[in-house]
Amino acid sequence: MNKRIAVNVGGRIVPGLNAVITGVVLAAKELGWEVVGIRDGFDSLLFPERYSEGGLLKLTPQLLENSAASGGAILGNATRTDPFRVRQVNAQNMVEEVDRSGDLIARIASENIDAVISIVGPQALSILFRLHRQGLRTICVPTSVENDVAATQLSFGFNSALSFAVDTIQRVRQAAQASRKIGVVEVLGEHAGWLALQAGIAVCADAVLIPEIPYDLQPVAAKFRQNSQAGRAHGLVVVAEGARPLDGQQTTGETPAPESLKAMLSPGATEEAGAHVIERSGRAAHAVAIALQRLTDQPTYPLVLGPLVRGGTPTAVDRQLGLGYGAGAVRALNAGQSGVMVAFQPPELKFVPLAEAINKVRTVPANSLFVQIARALGISLGN
């Protein structure tokens, strides 16, 4: 039976991570287990010399009493450290990558930690799967403001990000109406368009462009021209950062950079050269805004929400989901499970093997209910 478990947070920040940690602590207390937190992902165990206050934080119900409703993350998080590829300076004063996964597992064992509950995004799930195969007893909780984790219908953090996006986009709509312009709002969604699609439906946008449906701006522009002739000189487009035009269409609106500059900035880049070679945020909004202005002869303005949706306090839905995910992870450990992810598959929480969740993306199906709702509302999807 487990007596001492650890919690860590890996991947990008999402609203209300403390709710999941609180769920773990409260559920563990009922079983008489001790819970400690690993600071900054696994960094505090891999680099203990960086943490003068100690790499582990004892987690108690008293410490987390008011944390479930707060933003931020009491344990921090690690977005770059992969224990299988840790960068360090060698004897020749050169940077190299080394595999320190064995050191990590040994350090966990030396701290008398029986299992680790990891609150991670889709990229970090693969790391935990590999650590599990090397002997680490672990349960994962999926987080993603893009809701793109496979094998679960609702990732923790998505509802909060959606609520923030809807509130902000509604303000953009009001500004567009007052200034008689077309607002183009870019939201997160490199591979999956859930955030853009559901936010666009909630605000009754004129068009929503998502990665799953390559877009043609001609019908979108025609819709705006028709609206303008009817006396409605403003509009709203919600675009996911990963949205792409149909093959052969150019909508970047950027002055191409020389190939030499592209290679210098990002040697492995395969995208078009331009101002967004390294930082892609804003590229889709800029491209669509410029193209629509040319096609409609109406003023447009792009706006990028980007990582702003990752902050703030969690919604009531995410607070409940976070507490449930945390308690579910403890329940899985108590049942003797390991190497699984807690998955919300309404109306139940289930435990899915990590092998079924990694290297996959939960994208919007062509026949999705939300796609059908958007079409029924007259929202253009660019096709």
N, C-alpha and C positions, 0 to 999 in steps of 0.2 A: 504494500500500500504506500502511495506517495505521502510524504510528510513535509517536503519542502519543494515548492515549485517556483519557477521564475517566469516573469513576463518581460517581453521586449517589444519594441516597435520598430519596424523597418519599412522603408518605402516613404513616399511623400506624405506630408501632413494632410490630414482631413479633419473636418470639424468634429470635436467631441470625442477624441480618442480616450479621454479619461473615463468616459462612460463604460467602455469595454473593460478597462482596468478595474473599475469599481465592481463590475459584475463578477470578475474573477475573484477579487478579494472577498466579497460578501459570500459567494458560493463556497469558497475554500474555508471560510470561517465556520460554516455550518458543518464541515467535515473535520474540523480541528487541524487543518493544514496551515503551514507557514508559507507566506508569499513574499518574494523579494522581486524587485525590479532591476533589470539590467539597463544601465544608462546608455542612451544613444545607440540603439540597436545592439550589436555585439561589441562595439568599440571599447567599452569600459573593461571588457574581459581580454580583448586583444591588446589594448594599450593601457594597462592599469596605471602606468607612470603619469598619464595625463589627468588623472582624477585624484586630487589630493584628499577629497572628502570620501573617497571609496567608490568603487565601480558599481556596488550593489546598494539599493535603497530598500529598507524594510517597508513593506506596504501593509497598512492596517486600515480597518474601517474608519478609525478616527482621522487618519491622515486624509482619507478620500471622502470624508463625510459630505462635502459640498462640491465635489469635483465632477459628478456625472453631468451636471448642467453647464459646465464651463467649457471654454474653448482651450486650445493649446494641448500640450502633452506633458505630463509631469515627468516622464522618463526621457523626453527628447526623442529623436529618431535618427536613423542613419540611412541616407539615400545613396551613398556611393560605396560603402565598404562591403566588398564581397570577400568572405573569409577564404575563398578558393583563389582569389586574385588580389592579394594585399600588396600594395606598393610600398617599397622600402628602398633605402639607399644602401648599396653593397659596399664591399671593401674598396672597390675601384671608384667610389663616389659617383656611381651611376644608379639611376632608378630602375628597379626591376620588379616584376610581379612574382610573388611566391604563394604557395598553397599553405595556409595556416589553419585549415579546417581541423586537423588533428590536434593542434595546440588548443583550439577553442573547445573541442569536446573534452579534452583533458582538464582544462580549467573549470569547465562546468561541473565535471565530476569532483574535482578538488574542493569545490564550494558546497559539496553535498546536495546538489540540486538534482532532484529525481526526474524532472521533466520541464520543458519550456513551452509556454504558450506564446506564440508569435502573432502579433497584429500587423499584417503585411499586405502590400499590394500585389498585383499579378506578377511583376518581375521577380520579387523576392520569394514567391512561392517555389520557384525552381531551386533556389538556394537551400531552402528548408527541406525540400525533397531530397536533395543530395546529402545534406547533413543527417537526415533520417536514415538513409541507406548506409551511412557510416556508423550508425548506432545511437544517434540522438533521439530520445523520446520526445515527441513534439506534437502539438495541436496548433493549427493555424486558424486565424480569424481573418476573413477577407475584407479589405478596405479599398474603396475606389470611388472618387467623385464622378467618374465617367461610367460607373456601373458596368465595367467590361470584364469582370472576373467570371470565367466560365464556371458552370455547375452550380451557380446560385442566382436567384432572380433579383436579389437586392443586396448590394454590397453596402457595408457600413460607410456613412458619409455622403452617399449620393443624395438622399432626401434633403439634407441640409444645403448641399451645393445647389440643388434644383430650386429650393425656396429662395436662396439668395439671388440666383440668376433671374428668376421670374420677377422678383421685386425690382432689380436693377433694370432689366429690359423694359419693364412697364414704364419706368422713368424715362428711358430712351424714347419710347413711343410718344410720351407727352411732349418731350423736347422736339421730336421730329414734327409733330403736328403743329406746334407753335412756330417753328422756323420754316415750315413747308419744305422739308427735306426728306430724303430717304435715309433712315438709319440702318447701318449694317453692323450687327453685333456678333463678334466672334467669341465662342465659348470652347471649353476644353472638349476634346474628342478626337484624338489622332486616328484611331481605328474604328471607334464605335460612336454612333450619333445619338445615343439615348438622351444625353443632356440637352443637346440642341433641339431634338425633336419634341421632347416633352415640355421644355420651356417655351418653344415656339407655339405649341398648341395652347398652353396656358395663357399666353398673351395675345392669341389670335393674330400671329404674324402673317404678313402677306406671303412670305416664302421661307422655307427652311431647307438648308443645304447640308447634307450629311455624307460621310465617307462611303456609305453603302450604295448610294445612288449617284453616279457621275452626273454632273449637272450641265444643262444647256441654259444659258442666261437669256436666250431669245424669247422664250415664252414668259419668263419672269419680267423682262423688260416690256413685253407687249401688255402684260397685266397692269403695270404701272402707267403706261401711256393711256390705257383705257380708263383707269381710275382718274388720271389727270384731266382727261376730256370730260369726265363726269363731275369735275369740281373738287376732287380729292387729290391735293397736290403733295401729299406726304406718304410715307410708306415705311415698312419695317421688314428687315431680313435678318434671320438668325442663321449663322453659319458655323459649323463645327470646324475646328482648326485643321482636321484632316480631309475636308471636302475637296474634291478634285473635279475639274471640268471633263467633259467628254473628250475622248482621244482626238487629237488634232486641233483642239481649241486652245488658244492662248489667252489667258485672262489675268496674268500676273500684274500688269500695269507697271512693272519695274523696268528700269534700264538695265539690261543684262550686264553683269560684271565680266571682265576678261577671265578666260579659263585659268590663267595663271593666278589670279586673285582667288578664285574659287578653290584651287588646289592648295594655295597657301593657308587659307582659312580652315579648310576641312578636306584633307587629302582623300578621305574615303567617301566624299559626298557624291551622291548620284542624282540629286535634285538639280533644278535649274539654278544657275548662278544668279546672285542678286544680293540685296540687302539683308535677306533672311536666311543666309546659308547656315549660320550657326544657331541663332535664336529664331525659331520658326513662328513664335507667337506674334500674331498680327498679320502674318502673310496672307491668310485667307480673306480676312476682312478687307485688307487693302486692295487685293486683287479684285474682289467682287464689287467693291465700291467704285473703283475706277472704271471697270467694265460697264457697270450699270449707268454711270453718269454719261459715258460715251453713247450708250444705246438709247437712253431715254431723254438726254439733254436736260435732266433734272439734277439739282445739286444733291450730293450724297456726303455722308460722313461716317467713317469707320470708328468703331469702338471695340476694345479688347478687354474682356473680363479676365481671361487667363487665370493665373493663380489666385486672384482675389477670392474666388469661390471656395478656396481651401481653408480660409480663416473663419473666425466668428464662432458663435455658440451653436450647439446642435439643436435641431428641431425636436419636438416631442417624439416624432417617429424614430429618429436616430437615437435618442436617449433610451427608448424602450428596446430598440434593436441592439444597441451596444450592450446594455445590461444583459439582454438575452444571449447574445453571442458569447460574452464573457462567462456567464453561468453555464452555457452549453459546452464550452471548452473544458471546464472543470468536470462536468458530468461525463464527458468523453474519457477523460483521464481516469476517473473513478470506475468506469466500465472496462478499463484495461485497453483502451484504444490508443493508437499512435500513428503518426504519418497520415493524418486525415485533416480535412478542412471542415469547419462548421459551415453549413450551407442553409440559407433560408429558402425553403421550397414550400410555400404556403399550402396548408396552414401549419407546417411543422418545421422544426430545425432538424436537419439530418447531418450525417457525417460522411463526407465524400473522400475517398482516397486521393491523396495529392496527385497521383499519376493521372487522374481524370480531370484535374483542374489546371495543370501547368501547360505551357506552350499553346494555349488556346485563347481566343478572344470572343467574348460574348457580344456579337454584333446584332444590329437590328434586322430581323428577317423581312423579306420583301412583302410577306403577307401579315406583318405585325399588326396587332390591333391599333397601335398608335399611328401607323402609316395609314390605315383605313380611316381613322378619325380625322387625321390631317386632310386627307383628300375630301372627306365629307364636309369639312368646314371651308373648303375652297382654298386651302393653303397650298401654294405651289411647291413642289419638291424638285423643281428644276428638270423635269423630264416630261 
